[in-house]
Amino acid sequence: MKKMKILLIIIVVITCAGTNVSGIIIFDSDDVIQHGDFYTEQILVYDASSDFPTTLEMTGGVINGRVFCYDRSTFSVSDGQIHSGLYSYENSTINISGWGDISDDLIAYDLSTINIYAESPVRRLRSRDQSVVNISGGYVAELEGYSQSTINIAGGSIDLVVCYGDNISNIGGGEIGYLYAEDSSIINIYGYGFAYEHYEGIVPGREGYLTGFWQDGTAFTISLATGNDVTYDHLNLHVVPEPGTVFLLGFGCLALRRRRVLR
């Protein structure tokens, strides 16, 4: 069964790669891609067995071929360059941190997870099927959610967030340029001091903008793009306590506890 699965994966990789395939490199045990390494081949990451998930780290180097991750493998990129796309399938995990440069598509499929932590720039990130994307740092030019995927944004800078299908996006921090939603997608915004201004057709392609504050007190402004649906109708605004309120509540609970102890 395992051999058959590997054969099918290799066929998919070759099909996706087109005529520019110079070979396939397989990582099925823990390893490191580092400064000075240069790959023109397609990279395939999977587990040798279900008891031993593979961890591949990229701390430098260049990959010109595509990278495909399967099973419960983990591919962590802290530096280096990937020029032809990075894809996660099944229950695999991709971690992007440091200054790794992803100049082509980054796509999550199935039940896989992609985490973006730091300054790494990503051109286009897509979350499909029931995958999960977590962003707490870095820069993403375009972020798209499809099907029943989930996107969690707590930080970082994103030019455009687009939601389709039954995607659920949760936003509680970061810098968001534009939001667009259609179908049955839902966008949850967590903050306080919300205000919405509708453009009423004054600015082409924009239906208005939302302002407010994240829970840490950082002000934000997000433009809502217009299209087949009204993006604002897909928003759920969740009011969270302001930083000062959280402090006062904590101080009040402490004072009450001290009073009970003294009694």
Sequence and secondary structure as in RCSB ss.txt:
>XXXX:A:sequence
MKKMKILLIIIVVITCAGTNVSGIIIFDSDDVIQHGDFYTEQILVYDASSDFPTTLEMTGGVINGRVFCYDRSTF
SVSDGQIHSGLYSYENSTINISGWGDISDDLIAYDLSTINIYAESPVRRLRSRDQSVVNISGGYVAELEGYSQST
INIAGGSIDLVVCYGDNISNIGGGEIGYLYAEDSSIINIYGYGFAYEHYEGIVPGREGYLTGFWQDGTAFTISLA
TGNDVTYDHLNLHVVPEPGTVFLLGFGCLALRRRRVLR
>XXXX:A:secstr
 HHHHHHHHHHHHHHHHGGG   EEEE S EEE TT EE SEEEE  SBTTB  EEEEEEEEE S EEE TT EE
EEEEEEE S EEE TT EEEE TT EEEEEEEE TT EEEE SS EEEEEEE TT EEEEEEEEEEEEEE TT E
EEEEEEEEEEEEE TT EEEE SSEEEEEEE TT EEEEEEEEEEEEE TTSSTTEEEEEEEE TTS EEEEEEE
BSSSBGGGGEEEEE   HHHHHHHHHHHHHHHHHHHH 
